[in-house]
Amino acid sequence: ETGVTQTPRHLVMGMTNKKSLKCEQHLGHNAMYWYKQSAKKPLELMFVYNFKEQTENNSVPSRFSPECPNSSHLFLHLHTLQPEDSALYLCASSQGEQGSGYNEQFFGPGTRLTVL
Amino acid sequence: EDQVTQSPEALRLQEGESSSLNCSYTVSGLRGLFWYRQDPGKGPEFLFTLYSAGEEKEKERLKATLTKKESFLHITAPKPEDSATYLCAVQAEDSSYKLIFGSGTRLLVRP
């Protein structure tokens, strides 16, 4: 595997389900990100982890819960979502530096989430 | 407030017809400006980073330029495979991690 991978690629869930999205980066980076991409809207940053520490939570509702067990893996736990949460969820990584984040972000293919 | 505006929203070109995409930005000190290409159903693919006014970068038929207020992505003699959405993003000096994205320009190149 190379680059940034995400699973599953597609997910359909009901409003009462609990599911998790997984992201893995094979680039040796130290910073990882979750973004939400809705139709006709700019990418929205959700969470940032740098050296496994969460450094940004961009006012995301608590029904989205991130987890970063190490610098290569990032999860997004989902529960009691709403239909308006349907979107493409993108994971990205960048080089990162201790105490700061920097440089180009490289994206995975995304998970297309549909909430019924 | 930091902001990125891309124009046009959509652009249709004939194969070989050169054109430019615009990215206007307002940011409190620019750390970097990034161009990405995104194909339908896929994640954005990194193209260029520009750091200071006057800087230019090229890759095949694409050339990105930067001024203090905007960036242009010039496409020379485009081919149908250049059809995609092109995204611009900025990183502010006081925001180490956050990229602020524009809404993108959807480019369609007809054979």
gemmi code that builds the backbone of each chain (N, CA, C; Angstrom):
import gemmi

chains = {
    "A": [
        ("GLU", (0.847, -1.208, 0.000), (0.000, 0.000, 0.000), (0.875, 1.248, 0.000)),
        ("THR", (0.441, 2.251, -0.740), (1.194, 3.497, -0.776), (0.250, 4.649, -0.504)),
        ("GLY", (0.821, 5.800, -0.102), (0.020, 6.995, 0.067), (-0.900, 6.900, 1.271)),
        ("VAL", (-2.099, 7.400, 1.093), (-3.103, 7.433, 2.158), (-4.280, 6.563, 1.724)),
        ("THR", (-4.628, 5.597, 2.557), (-5.739, 4.711, 2.246), (-6.876, 4.925, 3.234)),
        ("GLN", (-8.087, 4.705, 2.749), (-9.267, 4.870, 3.599), (-10.220, 3.698, 3.380)),
        ("THR", (-10.812, 3.221, 4.469), (-11.833, 2.185, 4.384), (-12.961, 2.499, 5.358)),
        ("PRO", (-14.199, 2.157, 5.025), (-14.603, 1.667, 3.707), (-14.655, 2.806, 2.698)),
        ("ARG", (-14.818, 2.490, 1.432), (-14.939, 3.544, 0.420), (-16.360, 4.084, 0.361)),
        ("HIS", (-17.312, 3.212, 0.679), (-18.716, 3.618, 0.697), (-19.357, 3.075, 1.965)),
        ("LEU", (-20.259, 3.869, 2.553), (-20.927, 3.441, 3.780), (-22.333, 4.018, 3.805)),
        ("VAL", (-23.309, 3.137, 4.034), (-24.687, 3.564, 4.221), (-25.083, 3.172, 5.638)),
        ("MET", (-25.582, 4.124, 6.397), (-25.955, 3.806, 7.768), (-27.239, 4.519, 8.175)),
        ("GLY", (-27.939, 3.900, 9.100), (-29.130, 4.515, 9.652), (-28.754, 5.487, 10.751)),
        ("MET", (-29.708, 6.276, 11.155), (-29.437, 7.320, 12.130), (-29.093, 6.762, 13.501)),
        ("THR", (-29.454, 5.504, 13.763), (-29.183, 4.939, 15.085), (-27.951, 4.044, 15.097)),
        ("ASN", (-27.305, 3.871, 13.952), (-26.140, 2.990, 13.877), (-24.891, 3.627, 14.473)),
        ("LYS", (-23.915, 2.760, 14.752), (-22.564, 3.207, 15.102), (-21.606, 2.564, 14.113)),
        ("LYS", (-20.767, 3.375, 13.511), (-19.788, 2.870, 12.555), (-18.486, 3.645, 12.740)),
        ("SER", (-17.420, 3.128, 12.115), (-16.124, 3.812, 12.175), (-15.493, 3.878, 10.800)),
        ("LEU", (-14.855, 4.996, 10.521), (-14.053, 5.160, 9.317), (-12.586, 5.013, 9.703)),
        ("LYS", (-11.826, 4.384, 8.796), (-10.413, 4.147, 9.084), (-9.546, 4.804, 8.026)),
        ("CYS", (-8.434, 5.353, 8.477), (-7.465, 5.972, 7.577), (-6.078, 5.486, 7.975)),
        ("GLU", (-5.264, 5.184, 6.964), (-3.879, 4.774, 7.220), (-2.975, 5.494, 6.230)),
        ("GLN", (-1.887, 6.065, 6.732), (-0.945, 6.730, 5.827), (0.392, 5.984, 5.844)),
        ("HIS", (0.968, 5.840, 4.635), (2.210, 5.083, 4.441), (3.331, 6.018, 3.998)),
        ("LEU", (3.254, 7.289, 4.409), (4.180, 8.314, 3.944), (5.170, 8.742, 5.015)),
        ("GLY", (5.069, 8.153, 6.204), (5.974, 8.543, 7.279), (5.672, 9.913, 7.857)),
        ("HIS", (4.455, 10.385, 7.672), (4.049, 11.703, 8.168), (3.692, 11.654, 9.644)),
        ("ASN", (3.628, 12.846, 10.250), (3.308, 12.936, 11.675), (2.002, 13.654, 11.958)),
        ("ALA", (1.403, 14.263, 10.967), (0.141, 14.985, 11.159), (-0.936, 14.336, 10.296)),
        ("MET", (-2.135, 14.192, 10.859), (-3.251, 13.605, 10.122), (-4.501, 14.439, 10.340)),
        ("TYR", (-5.384, 14.417, 9.346), (-6.529, 15.330, 9.319), (-7.788, 14.584, 8.880)),
        ("TRP", (-8.928, 15.023, 9.372), (-10.224, 14.640, 8.821), (-10.889, 15.887, 8.231)),
        ("TYR", (-11.407, 15.730, 6.994), (-12.162, 16.776, 6.328), (-13.532, 16.226, 5.934)),
        ("LYS", (-14.491, 17.144, 5.816), (-15.808, 16.822, 5.281), (-15.988, 17.599, 3.982)),
        ("GLN", (-16.437, 16.900, 2.929), (-16.704, 17.568, 1.658), (-18.153, 17.314, 1.266)),
        ("SER", (-18.953, 18.376, 1.338), (-20.356, 18.303, 0.928), (-20.492, 18.911, -0.456)),
        ("ALA", (-21.573, 18.547, -1.135), (-21.797, 19.036, -2.498), (-21.810, 20.556, -2.523)),
        ("LYS", (-21.040, 21.108, -3.458), (-21.013, 22.542, -3.729), (-20.558, 23.371, -2.525)),
        ("LYS", (-19.798, 22.761, -1.626), (-19.228, 23.485, -0.478), (-17.732, 23.234, -0.440)),
        ("PRO", (-16.969, 24.198, 0.070), (-15.519, 23.960, 0.212), (-15.248, 22.863, 1.228)),
        ("LEU", (-14.077, 22.252, 1.120), (-13.674, 21.278, 2.130), (-13.674, 21.937, 3.505)),
        ("GLU", (-14.230, 21.206, 4.482), (-14.275, 21.711, 5.846), (-13.347, 20.866, 6.716)),
        ("LEU", (-12.402, 21.520, 7.361), (-11.531, 20.814, 8.297), (-12.330, 20.436, 9.536)),
        ("MET", (-12.184, 19.165, 9.956), (-12.877, 18.697, 11.155), (-11.911, 18.559, 12.331)),
        ("PHE", (-10.890, 17.760, 12.156), (-9.946, 17.465, 13.242), (-8.527, 17.428, 12.689)),
        ("VAL", (-7.572, 17.768, 13.583), (-6.157, 17.665, 13.266), (-5.454, 16.944, 14.403)),
        ("TYR", (-4.587, 16.018, 14.053), (-3.714, 15.362, 15.014), (-2.273, 15.574, 14.578)),
        ("ASN", (-1.435, 16.006, 15.496), (-0.020, 16.163, 15.225), (0.746, 15.357, 16.270)),
        ("PHE", (1.560, 14.407, 15.823), (2.246, 13.509, 16.741), (1.262, 12.892, 17.738)),
        ("LYS", (0.149, 12.417, 17.227), (-0.910, 11.707, 17.965), (-1.702, 12.602, 18.912)),
        ("GLU", (-1.378, 13.870, 18.996), (-2.118, 14.772, 19.874), (-3.125, 15.580, 19.058)),
        ("GLN", (-4.368, 15.641, 19.541), (-5.363, 16.434, 18.828), (-5.062, 17.907, 19.020)),
        ("THR", (-4.872, 18.617, 17.937), (-4.514, 20.026, 18.017), (-5.615, 20.935, 17.506)),
        ("GLU", (-6.632, 20.362, 16.885), (-7.728, 21.192, 16.411), (-9.008, 20.370, 16.348)),
        ("ASN", (-10.054, 20.977, 16.876), (-11.408, 20.448, 16.740), (-12.233, 21.616, 16.238)),
        ("ASN", (-12.586, 21.555, 14.973), (-13.187, 22.715, 14.330), (-14.694, 22.772, 14.594)),
        ("SER", (-15.059, 22.829, 15.883), (-16.476, 22.936, 16.284), (-17.315, 21.818, 15.687)),
        ("VAL", (-16.796, 20.605, 15.766), (-17.496, 19.459, 15.201), (-18.447, 18.859, 16.247)),
        ("PRO", (-19.667, 18.507, 15.845), (-20.614, 17.910, 16.804), (-20.057, 16.636, 17.427)),
        ("SER", (-20.487, 16.362, 18.656), (-19.929, 15.234, 19.410), (-20.321, 13.882, 18.827)),
        ("ARG", (-21.258, 13.837, 17.872), (-21.584, 12.563, 17.241), (-20.438, 12.072, 16.333)),
        ("PHE", (-19.449, 12.937, 16.119), (-18.218, 12.551, 15.427), (-17.105, 12.499, 16.476)),
        ("SER", (-16.443, 11.338, 16.585), (-15.416, 11.176, 17.608), (-14.143, 10.631, 16.971)),
        ("PRO", (-13.060, 11.413, 16.935), (-11.828, 10.932, 16.315), (-10.971, 10.141, 17.286)),
        ("GLU", (-10.100, 9.319, 16.701), (-9.134, 8.562, 17.509), (-7.870, 8.406, 16.697)),
        ("CYS", (-6.729, 8.654, 17.325), (-5.445, 8.541, 16.634), (-4.497, 7.721, 17.505)),
        ("PRO", (-4.473, 6.397, 17.335), (-3.646, 5.545, 18.198), (-2.146, 5.672, 17.940)),
        ("ASN", (-1.778, 6.051, 16.712), (-0.366, 6.268, 16.372), (-0.303, 7.183, 15.159)),
        ("SER", (0.888, 7.570, 14.749), (1.017, 8.560, 13.675), (0.578, 8.049, 12.318)),
        ("SER", (0.355, 6.739, 12.184), (-0.011, 6.179, 10.879), (-1.498, 5.903, 10.734)),
        ("HIS", (-2.226, 5.885, 11.830), (-3.630, 5.494, 11.793), (-4.526, 6.563, 12.409)),
        ("LEU", (-5.679, 6.745, 11.781), (-6.664, 7.715, 12.244), (-8.042, 7.115, 12.033)),
        ("PHE", (-8.883, 7.244, 13.044), (-10.245, 6.729, 12.952), (-11.233, 7.880, 13.174)),
        ("LEU", (-12.425, 7.700, 12.612), (-13.527, 8.616, 12.897), (-14.725, 7.761, 13.273)),
        ("HIS", (-15.088, 7.819, 14.552), (-16.206, 7.036, 15.059), (-17.494, 7.842, 14.904)),
        ("LEU", (-18.514, 7.183, 14.379), (-19.764, 7.852, 14.049), (-20.913, 7.244, 14.853)),
        ("HIS", (-21.763, 8.074, 15.427), (-22.949, 7.542, 16.109), (-24.066, 8.570, 16.085)),
        ("THR", (-25.273, 8.055, 15.950), (-26.505, 8.866, 15.873), (-26.346, 10.039, 14.927)),
        ("LEU", (-25.940, 9.727, 13.683), (-25.751, 10.781, 12.692), (-27.092, 11.258, 12.134)),
        ("GLN", (-27.044, 12.390, 11.472), (-28.210, 12.989, 10.847), (-28.057, 12.905, 9.328)),
        ("PRO", (-29.161, 12.949, 8.583), (-29.057, 12.902, 7.112), (-28.143, 13.986, 6.543)),
        ("GLU", (-28.083, 15.146, 7.184), (-27.219, 16.222, 6.668), (-25.728, 15.933, 6.858)),
        ("ASP", (-25.418, 14.843, 7.559), (-24.026, 14.424, 7.701), (-23.551, 13.617, 6.491)),
        ("SER", (-24.452, 13.310, 5.576), (-24.065, 12.607, 4.354), (-23.093, 13.475, 3.563)),
        ("ALA", (-21.946, 12.886, 3.227), (-20.887, 13.663, 2.557), (-19.743, 12.726, 2.211)),
        ("LEU", (-18.725, 13.283, 1.583), (-17.467, 12.570, 1.370), (-16.526, 12.948, 2.507)),
        ("TYR", (-16.037, 11.965, 3.249), (-15.123, 12.225, 4.356), (-13.719, 11.863, 3.913)),
        ("LEU", (-12.864, 12.864, 3.975), (-11.508, 12.722, 3.476), (-10.505, 12.760, 4.611)),
        ("CYS", (-9.541, 11.886, 4.519), (-8.419, 11.869, 5.441), (-7.199, 12.408, 4.696)),
        ("ALA", (-6.347, 13.119, 5.407), (-5.120, 13.644, 4.802), (-3.975, 13.525, 5.803)),
        ("SER", (-2.764, 13.578, 5.296), (-1.602, 13.605, 6.178), (-0.581, 14.592, 5.644)),
        ("SER", (0.265, 15.064, 6.547), (1.354, 15.949, 6.145), (2.548, 15.691, 7.036)),
        ("GLN", (3.696, 16.290, 6.648), (4.929, 16.004, 7.366), (4.815, 16.334, 8.833)),
        ("GLY", (4.329, 17.540, 9.131), (4.196, 17.951, 10.524), (5.552, 18.118, 11.170)),
        ("GLU", (5.585, 18.933, 12.200), (6.805, 19.093, 12.994), (6.388, 19.233, 14.435)),
        ("GLN", (7.263, 18.877, 15.339), (6.932, 18.983, 16.745), (6.547, 20.420, 17.051)),
        ("GLY", (5.338, 20.634, 17.542), (4.898, 21.976, 17.912), (4.311, 22.778, 16.785)),
        ("SER", (4.284, 22.246, 15.565), (3.680, 22.990, 14.468), (3.288, 22.031, 13.376)),
        ("GLY", (2.424, 22.471, 12.514), (2.069, 21.675, 11.347), (2.501, 22.419, 10.119)),
        ("TYR", (2.937, 21.741, 9.121), (3.483, 22.432, 7.965), (3.391, 21.572, 6.732)),
        ("ASN", (3.599, 22.184, 5.608), (3.768, 21.516, 4.332), (2.487, 20.961, 3.741)),
        ("GLU", (2.671, 20.401, 2.562), (1.548, 19.953, 1.759), (0.818, 18.791, 2.427)),
        ("GLN", (-0.505, 18.798, 2.272), (-1.325, 17.714, 2.774), (-1.662, 16.781, 1.628)),
        ("PHE", (-1.561, 15.477, 1.900), (-1.850, 14.467, 0.896), (-3.095, 13.706, 1.330)),
        ("PHE", (-4.015, 13.582, 0.393), (-5.342, 13.073, 0.707), (-5.526, 11.612, 0.309)),
        ("GLY", (-6.405, 10.942, 1.068), (-6.877, 9.630, 0.690), (-8.030, 9.738, -0.283)),
        ("PRO", (-8.581, 8.602, -0.725), (-9.664, 8.612, -1.720), (-11.021, 8.976, -1.134)),
        ("GLY", (-11.136, 8.953, 0.192), (-12.388, 9.344, 0.815), (-13.340, 8.182, 1.076)),
        ("THR", (-14.254, 8.415, 2.001), (-15.379, 7.498, 2.268), (-16.653, 8.254, 1.949)),
        ("ARG", (-17.425, 7.702, 1.031), (-18.720, 8.321, 0.695), (-19.748, 7.803, 1.694)),
        ("LEU", (-20.223, 8.681, 2.566), (-21.154, 8.316, 3.630), (-22.557, 8.783, 3.296)),
        ("THR", (-23.498, 7.868, 3.407), (-24.911, 8.199, 3.241), (-25.652, 7.831, 4.519)),
        ("VAL", (-26.339, 8.798, 5.110), (-27.107, 8.573, 6.340), (-28.592, 8.592, 5.988)),
        ("LEU", (-29.250, 7.473, 6.266), (-30.671, 7.363, 5.909), (-31.576, 7.760, 7.069)),
    ],
    "B": [
        ("GLU", (-11.363, 38.099, 8.313), (-11.521, 36.650, 8.221), (-10.810, 36.126, 6.974)),
        ("ASP", (-10.066, 35.052, 7.130), (-9.361, 34.455, 5.990), (-10.359, 33.846, 5.009)),
        ("GLN", (-10.119, 34.072, 3.738), (-11.104, 33.654, 2.729), (-10.428, 33.342, 1.408)),
        ("VAL", (-11.006, 32.379, 0.672), (-10.510, 32.007, -0.648), (-11.697, 31.961, -1.610)),
        ("THR", (-11.558, 32.638, -2.741), (-12.617, 32.668, -3.756), (-12.037, 32.227, -5.085)),
        ("GLN", (-12.657, 31.240, -5.704), (-12.177, 30.745, -6.989), (-13.173, 31.108, -8.091)),
        ("SER", (-12.617, 31.439, -9.253), (-13.463, 31.739, -10.410), (-12.766, 31.281, -11.692)),
        ("PRO", (-13.543, 30.920, -12.728), (-14.989, 30.777, -12.655), (-15.386, 29.522, -11.889)),
        ("GLU", (-16.669, 29.373, -11.626), (-17.144, 28.171, -10.940), (-17.011, 26.970, -11.864)),
        ("ALA", (-17.262, 27.164, -13.140), (-17.145, 26.098, -14.129), (-16.577, 26.685, -15.418)),
        ("LEU", (-15.837, 25.867, -16.146), (-15.186, 26.322, -17.371), (-15.181, 25.187, -18.378)),
        ("ARG", (-15.678, 25.495, -19.576), (-15.660, 24.504, -20.649), (-14.701, 24.981, -21.724)),
        ("LEU", (-13.763, 24.131, -22.121), (-12.777, 24.469, -23.136), (-12.759, 23.403, -24.213)),
        ("GLN", (-12.397, 23.818, -25.408), (-12.100, 22.857, -26.453), (-10.652, 22.377, -26.266)),
        ("GLU", (-10.395, 21.177, -26.665), (-9.035, 20.664, -26.599), (-8.103, 21.631, -27.324)),
        ("GLY", (-6.996, 21.991, -26.639), (-6.039, 22.920, -27.233), (-6.296, 24.382, -26.935)),
        ("GLU", (-7.447, 24.695, -26.339), (-7.804, 26.084, -26.039), (-7.272, 26.470, -24.657)),
        ("SER", (-6.241, 27.257, -24.608), (-5.604, 27.626, -23.337), (-6.469, 28.597, -22.539)),
        ("SER", (-6.353, 28.557, -21.217), (-7.114, 29.452, -20.362), (-6.476, 29.505, -18.980)),
        ("SER", (-7.085, 30.303, -18.091), (-6.565, 30.450, -16.732), (-7.686, 30.365, -15.709)),
        ("LEU", (-7.375, 29.771, -14.572), (-8.283, 29.731, -13.430), (-7.745, 30.698, -12.370)),
        ("ASN", (-8.677, 31.343, -11.670), (-8.273, 32.349, -10.699), (-8.569, 31.917, -9.276)),
        ("CYS", (-7.676, 32.268, -8.366), (-7.873, 32.036, -6.935), (-7.511, 33.336, -6.210)),
        ("SER", (-8.514, 34.026, -5.698), (-8.287, 35.249, -4.928), (-8.331, 34.916, -3.450)),
        ("TYR", (-7.436, 35.499, -2.679), (-7.393, 35.145, -1.273), (-7.223, 36.369, -0.387)),
        ("THR", (-7.757, 36.238, 0.812), (-7.561, 37.235, 1.865), (-7.087, 36.466, 3.081)),
        ("VAL", (-5.886, 36.754, 3.527), (-5.328, 36.015, 4.658), (-4.391, 36.935, 5.423)),
        ("SER", (-4.362, 36.733, 6.713), (-3.503, 37.556, 7.572), (-2.086, 37.019, 7.568)),
        ("GLY", (-1.396, 37.230, 6.467), (-0.042, 36.687, 6.346), (-0.081, 35.315, 5.706)),
        ("LEU", (0.466, 35.208, 4.505), (0.384, 33.940, 3.765), (1.578, 33.067, 4.087)),
        ("ARG", (1.275, 31.841, 4.497), (2.347, 30.871, 4.721), (2.569, 30.038, 3.456)),
        ("GLY", (1.481, 29.741, 2.760), (1.588, 28.975, 1.534), (0.251, 28.919, 0.823)),
        ("LEU", (0.301, 28.801, -0.507), (-0.903, 28.621, -1.317), (-0.746, 27.324, -2.081)),
        ("PHE", (-1.797, 26.515, -2.075), (-1.730, 25.164, -2.611), (-2.767, 24.988, -3.712)),
        ("TRP", (-2.386, 24.278, -4.764), (-3.325, 23.875, -5.807), (-3.454, 22.353, -5.780)),
        ("TYR", (-4.717, 21.912, -5.911), (-5.020, 20.489, -5.962), (-5.920, 20.231, -7.162)),
        ("ARG", (-5.861, 19.003, -7.642), (-6.781, 18.526, -8.665), (-7.636, 17.431, -8.035)),
        ("GLN", (-8.947, 17.462, -8.294), (-9.826, 16.426, -7.755), (-10.697, 15.856, -8.860)),
        ("ASP", (-10.588, 14.545, -9.061), (-11.452, 13.840, -10.004), (-12.694, 13.356, -9.268)),
        ("PRO", (-13.801, 13.156, -9.983), (-15.053, 12.752, -9.322), (-14.894, 11.492, -8.488)),
        ("GLY", (-15.382, 11.533, -7.252), (-15.334, 10.369, -6.380), (-13.974, 10.059, -5.803)),
        ("LYS", (-13.015, 10.970, -5.967), (-11.657, 10.733, -5.467), (-11.218, 11.870, -4.562)),
        ("GLY", (-10.141, 11.629, -3.835), (-9.580, 12.671, -3.000), (-8.752, 13.648, -3.810)),
        ("PRO", (-8.557, 14.862, -3.296), (-7.716, 15.835, -3.997), (-6.285, 15.329, -4.168)),
        ("GLU", (-5.728, 15.641, -5.338), (-4.343, 15.266, -5.659), (-3.497, 16.527, -5.653)),
        ("PHE", (-2.425, 16.525, -4.873), (-1.579, 17.703, -4.742), (-0.893, 18.037, -6.065)),
        ("LEU", (-0.904, 19.343, -6.416), (-0.233, 19.804, -7.626), (0.970, 20.704, -7.301)),
        ("PHE", (0.708, 21.847, -6.628), (1.750, 22.849, -6.408), (1.618, 23.493, -5.032)),
        ("THR", (2.758, 23.993, -4.541), (2.774, 24.925, -3.420), (3.515, 26.181, -3.856)),
        ("LEU", (2.942, 27.342, -3.552), (3.580, 28.625, -3.817), (3.702, 29.364, -2.493)),
        ("TYR", (4.853, 29.984, -2.249), (5.100, 30.585, -0.942), (5.171, 32.109, -0.971)),
        ("SER", (5.608, 32.682, -2.096), (5.782, 34.132, -2.095), (5.411, 34.714, -3.448)),
        ("ALA", (4.996, 35.983, -3.424), (4.591, 36.680, -4.643), (5.713, 36.642, -5.666)),
        ("GLY", (5.346, 36.378, -6.914), (6.315, 36.290, -7.990), (6.748, 34.865, -8.292)),
        ("GLU", (6.418, 33.961, -7.410), (6.834, 32.574, -7.605), (5.973, 31.904, -8.681)),
        ("GLU", (6.575, 31.022, -9.459), (5.880, 30.273, -10.496), (6.324, 28.815, -10.418)),
        ("LYS", (5.376, 27.912, -10.713), (5.722, 26.488, -10.784), (4.992, 25.870, -11.956)),
        ("GLU", (5.633, 24.893, -12.596), (5.055, 24.253, -13.777), (5.063, 22.743, -13.645)),
        ("LYS", (4.041, 22.149, -14.262), (3.970, 20.694, -14.340), (3.175, 20.359, -15.584)),
        ("GLU", (3.843, 19.816, -16.563), (3.231, 19.460, -17.842), (2.513, 20.681, -18.417)),
        ("ARG", (1.206, 20.621, -18.597), (0.478, 21.725, -19.230), (0.011, 22.773, -18.221)),
        ("LEU", (0.332, 22.599, -16.965), (-0.117, 23.491, -15.898), (1.015, 24.394, -15.410)),
        ("LYS", (0.649, 25.648, -15.165), (1.595, 26.605, -14.596), (0.868, 27.443, -13.566)),
        ("ALA", (1.380, 27.481, -12.360), (0.767, 28.249, -11.280), (1.618, 29.467, -10.970)),
        ("THR", (0.950, 30.611, -10.786), (1.629, 31.860, -10.443), (0.969, 32.472, -9.215)),
        ("LEU", (1.709, 33.358, -8.547), (1.219, 33.935, -7.290), (1.546, 35.421, -7.216)),
        ("THR", (0.521, 36.220, -6.820), (0.728, 37.621, -6.472), (0.317, 37.792, -5.017)),
        ("LYS", (0.318, 39.017, -4.542), (-0.024, 39.251, -3.134), (-1.507, 39.074, -2.849)),
        ("LYS", (-2.318, 39.011, -3.902), (-3.760, 38.913, -3.682), (-4.405, 37.721, -4.365)),
        ("GLU", (-3.697, 37.116, -5.347), (-4.331, 36.043, -6.087), (-3.304, 35.107, -6.705)),
        ("SER", (-3.823, 33.968, -7.133), (-3.003, 33.001, -7.843), (-3.765, 32.592, -9.098)),
        ("PHE", (-2.999, 32.285, -10.134), (-3.587, 31.800, -11.375), (-3.037, 30.412, -11.676)),
        ("LEU", (-3.925, 29.581, -12.202), (-3.504, 28.285, -12.722), (-3.734, 28.340, -14.233)),
        ("HIS", (-2.645, 28.438, -14.976), (-2.723, 28.532, -16.428), (-2.671, 27.128, -17.015)),
        ("ILE", (-3.591, 26.862, -17.932), (-3.616, 25.562, -18.594), (-3.354, 25.800, -20.075)),
        ("THR", (-2.249, 25.257, -20.545), (-1.832, 25.470, -21.936), (-2.181, 24.247, -22.764)),
        ("ALA", (-2.890, 24.486, -23.870), (-3.277, 23.409, -24.796), (-3.839, 22.208, -24.043)),
        ("PRO", (-4.933, 22.407, -23.317), (-5.460, 21.318, -22.479), (-5.952, 20.137, -23.299)),
        ("LYS", (-5.936, 18.968, -22.631), (-6.446, 17.741, -23.215), (-7.644, 17.274, -22.390)),
        ("PRO", (-8.477, 16.395, -22.971), (-9.650, 15.917, -22.207), (-9.297, 15.355, -20.843)),
        ("GLU", (-8.130, 14.737, -20.712), (-7.746, 14.169, -19.416), (-7.433, 15.227, -18.361)),
        ("ASP", (-7.392, 16.479, -18.745), (-7.225, 17.561, -17.770), (-8.549, 17.944, -17.115)),
        ("SER", (-9.635, 17.362, -17.583), (-10.948, 17.633, -16.997), (-10.979, 17.167, -15.545)),
        ("ALA", (-11.330, 18.053, -14.652), (-11.348, 17.775, -13.209), (-11.806, 19.042, -12.499)),
        ("THR", (-11.931, 18.951, -11.185), (-12.140, 20.147, -10.375), (-10.797, 20.560, -9.795)),
        ("TYR", (-10.465, 21.832, -9.936), (-9.193, 22.338, -9.430), (-9.471, 23.177, -8.176)),
        ("LEU", (-8.814, 22.792, -7.098), (-9.019, 23.422, -5.801), (-7.802, 24.253, -5.409)),
        ("CYS", (-8.081, 25.389, -4.816), (-7.045, 26.270, -4.291), (-7.221, 26.341, -2.775)),
        ("ALA", (-6.129, 26.387, -2.047), (-6.192, 26.487, -0.582), (-5.052, 27.362, -0.090)),
        ("VAL", (-5.279, 28.057, 1.022), (-4.223, 28.877, 1.617), (-3.993, 28.445, 3.061)),
        ("GLN", (-2.768, 28.657, 3.499), (-2.405, 28.413, 4.882), (-1.874, 29.728, 5.432)),
        ("ALA", (-2.465, 30.198, 6.526), (-2.055, 31.457, 7.112), (-0.836, 31.265, 8.008)),
        ("GLU", (-0.084, 32.349, 8.185), (1.127, 32.272, 9.016), (0.818, 31.889, 10.448)),
        ("ASP", (-0.345, 32.329, 10.960), (-0.672, 32.074, 12.356), (-1.516, 30.818, 12.539)),
        ("SER", (-1.606, 30.006, 11.507), (-2.417, 28.796, 11.580), (-1.615, 27.651, 11.008)),
        ("SER", (-0.917, 26.943, 11.861), (0.054, 25.965, 11.386), (-0.565, 24.857, 10.561)),
        ("TYR", (-1.785, 24.444, 10.922), (-2.331, 23.243, 10.302), (-3.427, 23.523, 9.286)),
        ("LYS", (-4.160, 24.577, 9.504), (-5.426, 24.738, 8.800), (-5.227, 25.203, 7.363)),
        ("LEU", (-5.808, 24.481, 6.425), (-5.907, 24.933, 5.045), (-7.321, 25.444, 4.825)),
        ("ILE", (-7.433, 26.623, 4.242), (-8.736, 27.181, 3.895), (-8.916, 26.999, 2.401)),
        ("PHE", (-9.934, 26.228, 2.035), (-10.150, 25.874, 0.642), (-11.179, 26.791, -0.016)),
        ("GLY", (-11.003, 26.999, -1.318), (-12.036, 27.602, -2.131), (-13.014, 26.522, -2.585)),
        ("SER", (-14.064, 26.953, -3.276), (-15.097, 26.012, -3.724), (-14.692, 25.255, -4.979)),
        ("GLY", (-13.614, 25.683, -5.628), (-13.114, 24.951, -6.786), (-13.640, 25.466, -8.112)),
        ("THR", (-12.918, 25.117, -9.175), (-13.355, 25.376, -10.552), (-13.474, 24.031, -11.251)),
        ("ARG", (-14.675, 23.763, -11.774), (-14.892, 22.503, -12.528), (-14.513, 22.742, -13.970)),
        ("LEU", (-13.486, 22.047, -14.430), (-12.993, 22.214, -15.795), (-13.410, 21.024, -16.640)),
        ("LEU", (-13.994, 21.323, -17.800), (-14.347, 20.289, -18.769), (-13.651, 20.625, -20.078)),
        ("VAL", (-12.843, 19.703, -20.569), (-12.139, 19.882, -21.836), (-12.734, 18.917, -22.848)),
        ("ARG", (-13.312, 19.486, -23.894), (-13.953, 18.662, -24.919), (-12.987, 18.325, -26.032)),
        ("PRO", (-13.048, 17.078, -26.540), (-12.141, 16.687, -27.640), (-12.508, 17.385, -28.934)),
    ],
}
model = gemmi.Model(1)
for chain_id, residues in chains.items():
    chain = gemmi.Chain(chain_id)
    for i, (resn, *xyz) in enumerate(residues, 1):
        res = gemmi.Residue()
        res.name, res.seqid = resn, gemmi.SeqId(i, " ")
        for name, pos in zip(("N", "CA", "C"), xyz):
            atom = gemmi.Atom()
            atom.name, atom.element = name, gemmi.Element(name[0])
            atom.pos, atom.b_iso = gemmi.Position(*pos), 0.0
            res.add_atom(atom)
        chain.add_residue(res)
    model.add_chain(chain)
structure = gemmi.Structure()
structure.add_model(model)
structure.setup_entities()
